[in-house]
């Protein structure tokens, strides 16, 4: 008991007061693409104006999926602390944009909790960015909000496994919740990290028990690149947290199935099809999405992070090579700048090239399928690839509360004390949050 308490107090101090060490990262690989996309985002898409022409703080123009608030703070906070990025003014600029984005997200969450259902998508699509804010600021309010939110979401997926809908499905929901819960547990340390860790591992185990097919060695009866991407990310953090080789076995099997069934080895263009047997938009022909290639790349990067196997970096490069070669084009609104578009189809190529609704190749899903969130996600992938290569001596590493000091489930005394220290506060808000979240 004395040792557990001493460990708790040490980790509490580290989690509360220490800032992560930041080493310079020189973006050599895909550097031209990184610079072009980043500069275009900062110079042309950082502000959306309201009806009076005033900037809506923290939002990003052309955010079609409400997820720019999710991805922008991650890369912007990293750059703000990186001595290799620009000068003091440049680092201050991206720090300000990251902070304003988080403030925007917190404001949307507040509006929704006060009963404004119109901001629901904005509130919840970007909510995990608070993890990145907590990573940098260590503010107790961020901890409370995240812990309460994870507790609520855990109840939702237990009661309604397909709450994201049939298109996203059970695997996607559990992979997403599992990844962000374990990511938060890793970032948080010990104060409430064990609570988040238990939530994340349980979400992944629920998906495994229901949708893992040991004969086919894959999840779900449908090959769906988006769902598998989230699950691969969750499995990476589960492996980093527990060291259970079964997670690695499943992830490698899923990746082999994706390579076998979804890689385009016919057209000569490469890349992954979104589905095999099931076509979500058959009128477009087979199609490929920017966001899913990024998701697979991110998963492979985390698998390197927790295994140190450079083969995973090569798999990430395979995704980024395709994105760089086939899903980037000159922005038709900002001549000479580079942005990446959502998807490519066999019917129309890049869908933005056909804007006539009467044209057979017109994409009814997105007329101009550009999304700032996807572009920020691409920046994170490129930055992490360079970071892991240049700092490869630091990997593999373990994940979870206090790193190597504690893995798996926390000792009962530490977990109980951590709950007493902080969970009593967000717990006061949980009934009201659940009532608002589960609307009829």
C-alpha positions in Angstrom: 0.0 0.0 0.0 2.8 2.4 0.9 4.6 1.7 -2.4 1.4 2.1 -4.4 0.7 5.5 -2.7 4.2 6.7 -3.3 4.0 5.7 -7.0 0.7 7.5 -7.3 2.0 10.7 -5.7 5.1 10.6 -7.9 3.1 10.1 -11.1 0.6 12.8 -10.0 3.4 15.3 -9.7 4.8 14.3 -13.0 1.5 14.4 -14.8 0.5 17.8 -13.3 3.7 19.8 -13.4 6.0 18.4 -16.1 5.9 19.3 -19.7 6.9 16.9 -22.4 10.4 17.2 -23.7 10.3 18.5 -27.3 13.2 17.8 -29.8 13.4 19.5 -33.1 11.9 17.6 -36.1 13.1 18.5 -39.5 10.4 17.6 -42.0 12.6 16.1 -44.8 10.4 13.3 -46.1 7.4 14.8 -47.9 8.6 18.2 -46.8 7.5 20.1 -49.9 4.0 18.7 -49.5 4.0 19.5 -45.8 5.0 23.1 -46.3 2.6 23.7 -49.2 -0.4 22.2 -47.3 0.4 23.9 -44.0 1.0 27.3 -45.5 -2.2 27.1 -47.5 -4.2 26.1 -44.4 -2.8 28.9 -42.3 -3.0 31.6 -44.9 -6.3 30.8 -46.6 -8.5 28.7 -44.4 -7.9 29.7 -40.8 -11.0 31.9 -40.4 -14.6 31.5 -41.3 -16.6 34.8 -41.2 -20.1 35.1 -39.7 -23.0 37.1 -41.3 -21.5 40.4 -40.1 -18.0 39.6 -41.5 -16.5 38.9 -38.1 -14.2 35.8 -37.7 -15.6 32.8 -35.9 -12.7 32.1 -33.6 -11.2 28.7 -33.9 -13.1 27.4 -36.9 -11.6 26.6 -40.2 -13.0 27.4 -43.7 -14.0 24.5 -45.9 -14.5 22.2 -42.9 -17.1 19.9 -44.5 -16.9 17.1 -41.9 -16.7 19.3 -38.7 -13.3 17.7 -37.9 -10.8 20.5 -38.5 -11.1 21.3 -34.8 -10.2 17.7 -34.1 -7.0 17.5 -36.2 -5.7 21.1 -36.3 -4.6 21.5 -32.7 -2.5 18.3 -32.7 -0.1 19.4 -35.4 -0.2 23.1 -34.4 0.7 22.5 -30.8 3.6 20.3 -31.9 4.9 23.0 -34.2 4.5 25.7 -31.6 7.0 23.8 -29.4 9.4 22.7 -32.1 12.5 24.8 -32.4 13.0 23.7 -36.0 9.7 25.3 -37.1 10.1 28.9 -38.1 10.9 31.7 -35.7 9.3 32.9 -32.5 6.6 34.8 -34.4 5.7 31.7 -36.5 5.5 29.5 -33.4 3.4 32.1 -31.6 1.1 32.2 -34.5 0.4 28.5 -34.6 0.1 28.3 -30.8 -2.5 31.1 -30.9 -4.5 29.2 -33.6 -4.3 26.0 -31.7 -5.6 27.7 -28.5 -8.4 29.5 -30.4 -9.4 26.2 -32.0 -9.7 24.5 -28.6 -11.6 27.5 -27.2 -14.0 27.2 -30.2 -14.5 23.5 -29.4 -15.0 24.1 -25.7 -17.6 26.8 -26.6 -19.5 24.5 -28.9 -19.5 21.8 -26.2 -20.9 24.4 -23.8 -23.6 25.4 -26.2 -24.7 21.9 -26.8 -24.7 21.1 -23.1 -26.9 24.1 -22.6 -29.5 22.7 -25.0 -28.4 24.0 -28.4 -28.8 20.9 -30.6 -27.8 22.7 -33.7 -24.1 22.5 -32.8 -24.0 18.8 -31.9 -21.8 17.8 -34.9 -19.4 20.6 -34.3 -19.3 19.8 -30.6 -18.6 16.1 -30.8 -16.7 15.7 -34.0 -13.9 17.9 -32.6 -14.0 16.9 -28.9 -10.8 14.8 -28.8 -8.7 17.9 -29.6 -9.1 18.6 -25.9 -6.6 15.7 -25.3 -4.0 17.7 -27.3 -4.8 20.8 -25.3 -4.4 18.8 -22.1 -1.1 17.4 -23.4 0.2 20.9 -23.7 -1.5 22.9 -20.9 -2.3 20.3 -18.2 -5.4 22.2 -17.2 -7.7 20.3 -14.8 -10.8 21.5 -16.6 -9.8 19.7 -19.7 -9.2 16.5 -17.7 -12.6 16.7 -16.1 -14.4 17.3 -19.4 -12.6 14.4 -21.1 -13.1 12.0 -18.2 -16.8 12.7 -18.1 -17.1 12.5 -21.9 -15.4 9.1 -22.0 -17.6 7.8 -19.2 -20.7 8.9 -21.2 -19.5 7.5 -24.5 -18.7 4.2 -22.9 -22.3 3.9 -21.8 -23.5 4.8 -25.3 -21.6 2.2 -27.2 -22.6 -0.4 -24.6 -26.3 0.3 -25.2 -26.1 1.2 -28.9 -23.1 -0.4 -30.5 -24.0 1.0 -34.0 -24.6 4.5 -32.8 -22.5 5.8 -35.7 -24.8 4.2 -38.1 -24.5 1.2 -40.5 -22.0 3.0 -42.7 -19.6 3.5 -39.8 -20.6 0.4 -37.9 -19.7 -1.2 -34.6 -16.0 -1.8 -35.4 -15.5 1.9 -36.2 -17.2 3.1 -33.1 -15.3 0.9 -30.8 -12.0 1.4 -32.6 -12.4 5.2 -32.4 -13.4 5.2 -28.7 -10.7 2.7 -27.9 -8.0 4.7 -29.6 -8.9 8.1 -28.0 -9.5 6.6 -24.6 -6.1 4.9 -24.6 -4.4 8.0 -26.1 -5.9 10.1 -23.4 -4.8 7.6 -20.7 -1.2 7.8 -22.2 -1.2 11.6 -22.2 -2.9 12.1 -18.8 -0.6 10.0 -16.7 -2.2 8.6 -13.5 -4.8 11.0 -12.1 -7.6 9.6 -14.2 -5.6 7.8 -16.8 -6.5 4.3 -15.4 -10.2 5.1 -15.8 -9.7 6.0 -19.4 -7.4 3.0 -20.0 -10.1 0.6 -18.7 -12.7 2.3 -21.0 -10.4 2.0 -24.0 -9.4 -1.6 -23.5 -13.0 -2.6 -22.8 -14.3 -0.9 -26.0 -11.7 -2.8 -28.1 -12.4 -6.1 -26.3 -16.1 -5.7 -27.0 -15.4 -5.3 -30.8 -13.0 -8.3 -30.7 -15.5 -10.5 -29.0 -18.3 -9.6 -31.4 -16.7 -9.0 -34.7 -13.3 -10.7 -34.9 -13.5 -13.8 -37.2 -10.6 -16.1 -36.2 -11.1 -18.2 -39.3 -11.0 -15.3 -41.8 -8.6 -13.4 -39.6 -10.4 -10.1 -40.0 -13.1 -7.9 -38.5 -16.7 -7.6 -39.9 -18.0 -9.4 -42.9 -17.2 -6.3 -45.1 -13.8 -5.0 -46.1 -14.2 -1.4 -45.1 -11.0 0.7 -45.1 -12.3 3.4 -42.8 -13.4 1.0 -40.1 -10.3 -1.1 -40.2 -8.2 2.1 -40.0 -9.7 3.1 -36.7 -9.4 -0.4 -35.3 -5.8 -0.6 -36.3 -5.1 2.6 -34.4 -6.9 1.3 -31.3 -5.1 -2.0 -31.5 -1.7 -0.3 -31.7 -2.4 1.6 -28.4 -3.8 -1.5 -26.8 -0.6 -3.3 -27.6 1.6 -0.4 -26.4 -0.4 -0.4 -23.2 -0.6 -4.1 -22.4 2.1 -5.8 -24.4 -0.4 -8.4 -25.4 0.9 -10.0 -28.7 -2.7 -11.0 -29.6 -3.4 -7.4 -30.5 -0.3 -7.4 -32.9 -1.4 -10.7 -34.4 -4.9 -9.3 -35.2 -3.5 -6.0 -36.6 -1.0 -7.7 -38.9 -3.7 -10.0 -40.1 -6.1 -7.1 -40.8 -3.4 -5.3 -42.7 -2.6 -8.3 -44.8 -6.3 -8.7 -45.7 -6.4 -5.0 -46.6 -3.4 -5.4 -48.8 -4.8 -8.5 -50.5 -8.4 -7.3 -51.0 -8.3 -3.5 -51.3 -5.0 -2.5 -52.9 -5.5 -1.4 -56.5 -3.0 -3.5 -58.5 -5.0 -3.3 -61.7 -5.2 0.3 -62.8 -1.6 1.2 -62.2 -2.5 4.1 -60.0 -2.1 2.2 -56.7 -3.9 3.1 -53.6 -6.7 1.4 -51.6 -10.3 1.0 -52.7 -12.8 1.9 -50.0 -14.7 -1.4 -50.2 -14.7 -4.6 -52.1 -18.2 -6.3 -52.4 -20.2 -3.3 -51.0 -20.2 0.0 -52.9 -21.5 2.9 -50.9 -22.0 5.0 -54.1 -22.2 2.6 -57.0 -23.0 5.4 -59.5 -19.4 6.7 -59.0 -17.7 3.4 -59.6 -14.9 2.3 -57.3 -13.4 5.1 -55.2 -10.5 6.0 -52.9 -10.6 8.4 -50.0 -7.9 10.7 -48.7 -9.0 10.3 -45.1 -8.8 6.5 -45.1 -5.3 6.4 -46.5 -4.3 8.9 -43.8 -6.0 6.7 -41.2 -4.1 3.6 -42.2 -0.8 5.6 -42.3 -1.5 6.9 -38.8 -2.1 3.3 -37.6 1.2 2.1 -39.1 3.0 5.0 -37.5 1.7 4.0 -34.1 2.6 0.4 -34.7 6.2 1.5 -35.3 6.0 3.6 -32.1 5.2 0.6 -30.0 7.2 -2.1 -31.8 10.2 -0.2 -33.3 9.7 -2.2 -36.5 10.7 0.0 -39.5 8.5 -2.1 -41.8 5.6 -0.2 -40.4 7.2 3.1 -41.5 7.5 1.7 -45.0 3.8 0.8 -44.9 3.0 4.4 -43.9 5.1 5.7 -46.7 3.1 3.5 -49.1 0.0 5.5 -48.1 1.6 8.9 -48.2 3.2 8.2 -51.6 -0.2 7.5 -53.0 -1.7 10.6 -51.4 1.1 12.8 -52.7 0.9 11.4 -56.2 -2.9 11.0 -56.8 -5.0 12.9 -54.3 -3.3 16.3 -54.5 -4.1 18.9 -57.0 -3.8 22.6 -57.5 -6.5 24.4 -55.5 -9.0 25.9 -58.0 -9.6 28.7 -55.5 -6.1 29.6 -54.5 -4.0 29.3 -57.6 -0.5 27.8 -57.1 -1.3 26.4 -53.6 -1.6 22.7 -52.7 -4.6 21.1 -51.0 -5.7 17.5 -50.9 -9.2 16.4 -51.9 -11.4 13.8 -50.3 -11.6 11.0 -52.8 -10.9 9.9 -56.4 -13.3 7.9 -58.4 -13.1 5.7 -61.5 -15.9 7.7 -63.1 -14.7 11.3 -62.7 -11.1 11.2 -61.4 -10.9 14.0 -58.8 -14.6 14.8 -58.3 -14.1 18.6 -58.1 -13.2 18.5 -61.8 -16.9 18.0 -62.7 -19.3 20.5 -61.1 -22.2 20.2 -63.5 -25.0 18.2 -61.7 -26.3 17.0 -65.1 -22.9 15.4 -66.0 -22.9 11.6 -65.5 -19.5 12.0 -63.7 -20.8 14.6 -61.2 -20.3 13.5 -57.6 -23.5 13.9 -55.6 -21.8 13.5 -52.3 -19.3 16.4 -52.5 -19.4 19.0 -55.3 -16.0 20.3 -54.1 -14.8 17.5 -51.7 -12.1 19.4 -49.9 -11.8 19.3 -46.1 -9.4 21.2 -43.9 -9.7 18.3 -41.3 -8.2 15.8 -43.8 -5.4 18.2 -44.7 -4.4 18.7 -41.1 -4.6 14.9 -40.6 -2.1 14.5 -43.5 0.2 17.0 -41.8 0.2 15.0 -38.6 1.1 11.8 -40.5 4.0 13.5 -42.2 5.3 15.1 -39.0 5.1 11.9 -37.0 6.9 9.9 -39.8 9.8 12.3 -39.7 9.8 12.4 -35.9 9.9 8.7 -35.5 12.7 8.3 -38.1 14.8 11.0 -36.6 14.2 9.9 -33.0 14.1 6.2 -33.7 16.4 5.4 -30.7 13.4 6.4 -28.4 11.2 3.5 -29.8 9.6 1.2 -29.2 8.0 2.6 -26.1 5.2 1.6 -23.8 1.9 3.5 -23.5 -0.4 4.0 -20.6 -0.4 5.8 -17.2 3.2 6.5 -16.0 4.7 4.7 -19.0 6.7 1.7 -17.8 6.0 2.2 -14.2 2.4 0.8 -14.4 0.9 -1.2 -17.3 -2.4 -3.0 -17.6 -5.0 -2.4 -14.9 -4.0 -0.1 -12.0 -3.5 -1.3 -8.5 -6.9 -1.0 -6.7 -5.6 1.6 -4.1 -4.1 3.9 -6.7 -7.2 3.6 -8.9 -9.5 4.4 -6.0 -7.5 7.4 -4.9 -7.2 8.8 -8.4 -11.0 8.5 -8.7 -11.5 10.3 -5.3 -9.1 13.1 -6.3 -10.7 14.1 -9.6 -13.6 12.0 -10.8 -15.9 13.3 -8.1 -16.1 16.6 -9.9 -17.0 15.5 -13.4 -19.2 12.9 -11.9 -21.5 15.6 -10.8 -22.1 16.6 -14.4 -22.6 13.1 -15.9 -26.4 12.7 -15.3 -27.1 16.1 -17.0 -24.7 15.2 -19.8 -26.3 11.9 -20.4 -29.8 13.4 -20.4 -28.7 15.9 -23.1 -26.7 13.4 -25.1 -29.4 10.8 -25.3 -32.2 12.8 -26.8 -35.3 11.2 -28.0 
